[in-house]
Amino acid sequence: MKVKELVKKNRSYRGYDESRAVTKEELLELVDCARLTASTVNMQPLRYYLAYEKETVARIQKLTKWAKGLPELELPHPGKYPAAFIVICQDTRVWENTARFQRDVGIAAQTMLLAATEMGLGGCMIGSFSAGGISRELKLADYLVPLLVVAIGKPAEEIVLTEISLSEPTGYYRDENDVHYVPKRRLEDIIIDE
């Protein structure tokens, strides 16, 4: 599959087929892809907690908030939860300031999600979560700071990309059939002309 096709299929899924488990080996493959990507000054401070057992996944799920753009909905819907999570942490023994490595987190998460898409899985980056709660629930060492939670599972929802002009709103929305629409600006509207 070409990169552009992967990018189009790689959406922020908020509904999963709970009958499809995600294995530790699959999560290890995703992290293996991420570890090969660029890192600021090649310091490589990121560490990854792999959650694939139902009890651990449920404990993490309780500490996350999904789809802030749709506050009227409970997402994922009951029975549509992800099968796994990867918690991206920074090892503050490598570098104390977590702000410096935010781009590394984005690169790692996007790489894992593209790899998941290639595997027939999908996911969602979740920035709204209780970092302290995650640390306590997972009994993380004090030097490991959770920076991002990435849900992984087999997608079980329809997501449609739509093109919009500069004057139209960018907020995502769902229709009466629970189809998720994601507006994207047109290419010609985001290029800066000389």
Residue, then its C-alpha position, 0 to 999 in steps of 0.5 A: m500500500k502506498v503511503k498516501e493510501l495508508v494516511k487516508k486509511n489511518r483515521s482516529y477511530r473511536g469504535y472497535d470490534e472487541s472480538r478481535a484481540v491485539t497481541k503483545e507481538e503485534l504491539l511490539e512490532l508497532v513499537d519496533c517501527a516507532r523506535l527506528t524513527a527520528s528523535t530530537v538529538n537522537m536522545q531516544p527518551l521515549r518508553y512504551y507501556l503495552a496493554y493488551e490484557k483485558e483487565t489492564v485495558a479496562r483500567i486505562q480506558k477509565l482514565t481516558k476522555w475521547a472525542k472532545g469535539l463531540p461532548e454529547l456522545e459517549l465514545p467509544h460506545p459501550g461494546k466498541y472499546p479498543a483491544a489494546f493501548i500503548v502508553i508513550c512515556q518519557d524517561t526523565r532520567v534521559w532528559e527532564n524537560t518533557a516539552r522538548f520531546q513532544r515532536d518525538v511523541g507525535i512522530a512515534a505515535q503516527t508511525m505506530l498508527l501507520a504500521a497498525t493500518e498496514m496490519g489491518l488495525g487502527g487506533c486513536m491518539i488520546g491526549s486527554f487522560s489522567a497522567g497521574g491516574i495512569s502512573r498509579e494504575l500501571k505502577l510506573a516508576d517516578y521517572l516515567v511520565p505518560l505523554l500520550v495514550v494510543a488506542i489500538g484495535k480493529p476499527a468498527e466504524e465508518i469515517v469519511l473525509t470531506e473537503i472544505s473551503l477556508s470559510e467552512p468549519t473544521g470540526y468533525y461530526r457524526d450523522e444520524n447513522d453514526v458515520h463520522y465525518v472529518p473535514k479537511r482543507r483543500l490543498e490549494d487553500i493551505i499552500i502559501d503563494e509567493 
